[in-house]
Amino acid sequence: MAHSKEILDYWERFKQETGVVAELTDAFGMGDSPGLMQELLELVLEGKKRASTTLVREMEAEGWPEPREGEYNILLDGEGKPAAVIVTVSARRARFREVDAEHAYWEGEMERTLESYRREHVKYYGRRGEALGFEFSEDMEVILERFEVVYPKK
């Protein structure tokens, strides 16, 4: 995957400063708008957000790689600039309706409850489905990912 010089320079700085020897998997922002990308990044940097949920149908339609344990990714801010490096600590498939309260809590959004998680993700997946030509269903498969911020260190 081709990345900008700014992203590649950020990755090299991360490796030099941390001694990590790994390949960059991807660079992305969480969310479907600059505002949401910035909001979710801030939750990550505050330590509230340590999990994400990716709809498999969306991932396949967009050509995104499936997250794997041990992979490093750069998170982008709302302007598409590199802001943090995360490492995936776990990733598993489940049906959306099977997501539990613990995962919802670590998503770090809204009230950190299963109810707010479901409400906001149903809205998000409804928008994504409309944009990508499918109708969201709670029986659809998702990837439940847990991650840690490894750069910058607080």
QUIFENPE-V876167 format. One record per residue. N is the residue number from 1. RES is the residue in one small letter. OMEGA is omega in degrees with one decimal (none if undefined). BURIAL is b if it has 9 or more other C-alpha atoms within 8 Angstrom, else e. D_LAST is the distance of its C-alpha to the last C-alpha in Angstrom with 1 decimal. Layout:
n res omega burial d_last
N RES OMEGA BURIAL D_LAST
N RES OMEGA BURIAL D_LAST
This chain:
n res omega burial d_last
1 m -179.0 e 29.2
2 a 178.9 e 29.1
3 h 179.8 e 25.9
4 s 176.8 e 25.7
5 k -179.6 e 25.1
6 e 179.2 e 21.9
7 i 179.4 b 20.5
8 l 177.0 b 21.9
9 d 178.0 e 20.5
10 y 179.4 b 16.9
11 w 179.2 b 17.7
12 e 177.0 e 19.1
13 r 177.0 e 16.2
14 f -178.0 b 13.9
15 k 179.5 b 16.7
16 q -176.0 e 17.2
17 e -175.6 e 13.7
18 t -175.9 e 13.3
19 g 178.5 e 17.0
20 v 175.9 e 17.2
21 v -177.7 e 20.9
22 a 175.3 e 21.4
23 e 173.1 e 23.0
24 l 178.4 b 21.4
25 t -177.1 e 23.0
26 d 173.2 e 22.6
27 a -174.9 b 20.8
28 f 170.8 b 21.2
29 g 177.4 b 20.4
30 m 179.1 b 20.8
31 g -175.1 e 23.9
32 d 176.4 e 27.1
33 s 178.6 e 26.6
34 p 179.9 b 24.2
35 g 179.4 e 23.6
36 l 177.0 b 22.8
37 m -179.3 b 20.6
38 q 180.0 b 18.5
39 e -178.7 e 18.6
40 l 176.0 b 17.6
41 l -179.9 b 14.7
42 e 176.4 e 13.4
43 l 176.4 b 13.9
44 v -176.6 b 12.0
45 l 176.0 b 8.8
46 e -178.9 e 9.6
47 g -179.7 e 10.0
48 k -176.6 b 13.7
49 k 179.4 b 15.0
50 r 179.5 b 15.1
51 a 174.2 b 18.7
52 s 178.2 b 21.1
53 t 178.2 b 24.9
54 t 176.4 b 26.9
55 l -177.0 b 30.7
56 v -179.5 b 32.5
57 r 177.5 e 35.2
58 e -179.1 b 32.7
59 m -179.4 b 31.0
60 e -179.3 e 34.4
61 a -178.0 e 35.7
62 e -178.8 e 32.8
63 g 179.7 e 32.9
64 w 175.5 e 29.3
65 p 176.3 e 28.6
66 e -179.5 e 28.2
67 p 178.8 b 24.8
68 r 177.6 e 24.9
69 e 177.3 b 22.9
70 g 179.8 e 20.9
71 e 177.5 b 20.9
72 y 177.3 b 18.1
73 n 173.3 b 18.0
74 i 173.0 b 16.5
75 l 179.3 b 15.9
76 l 176.7 b 17.7
77 d -177.1 b 17.5
78 g 177.4 b 20.7
79 e 179.8 e 22.1
80 g 179.5 e 21.7
81 k -179.5 b 19.1
82 p -175.6 b 16.4
83 a -177.9 e 12.9
84 a 172.0 b 11.2
85 v 176.4 b 12.5
86 i 172.2 b 13.5
87 v 178.8 b 15.8
88 t 178.7 b 18.6
89 v 173.2 b 19.1
90 s 176.5 b 22.4
91 a 179.1 b 24.8
92 r 177.3 e 28.2
93 r 175.2 e 31.0
94 a 171.0 b 32.5
95 r -179.6 b 34.6
96 f -177.4 b 32.9
97 r -179.0 e 35.1
98 e -179.5 e 33.7
99 v -176.3 b 30.0
100 d -176.2 e 29.2
101 a 179.9 e 27.4
102 e 178.5 e 24.5
103 h 179.1 b 23.7
104 a 179.2 b 24.2
105 y -177.0 b 21.8
106 w 170.2 b 18.9
107 e 170.9 b 19.9
108 g -174.2 b 18.3
109 e 176.6 b 20.8
110 m -178.0 e 23.3
111 e -178.8 e 24.3
112 r 179.2 b 22.8
113 t 177.1 b 26.4
114 l -180.0 b 28.6
115 e -179.8 e 30.9
116 s 176.3 b 28.4
117 y -178.4 b 27.0
118 r -178.4 e 30.6
119 r -175.5 e 31.7
120 e 179.7 e 29.0
121 h 175.6 e 29.1
122 v 177.1 b 32.9
123 k -178.4 e 32.8
124 y -178.3 e 30.4
125 y 172.9 b 32.5
126 g 177.6 b 35.6
127 r -178.1 e 34.5
128 r 178.2 b 33.5
129 g 178.2 b 36.7
130 e -179.5 b 38.7
131 a -174.7 e 37.2
132 l 173.1 e 37.7
133 g 173.6 e 41.1
134 f 177.9 e 40.7
135 e -178.8 e 40.8
136 f 174.3 b 37.9
137 s 179.1 e 38.9
138 e 174.7 e 37.1
139 d -179.4 e 38.7
140 m 179.2 b 36.8
141 e 175.1 b 34.5
142 v 171.5 b 30.7
143 i 178.0 b 27.9
144 l -175.2 b 25.4
145 e 169.6 b 22.2
146 r -178.1 b 19.1
147 f 175.5 b 16.0
148 e 172.7 b 12.5
149 v 179.4 b 9.6
150 v 179.3 b 9.4
151 y -3.5 e 8.3
152 p 176.1 e 6.4
153 k 177.8 e 3.8
154 k none e 0.0
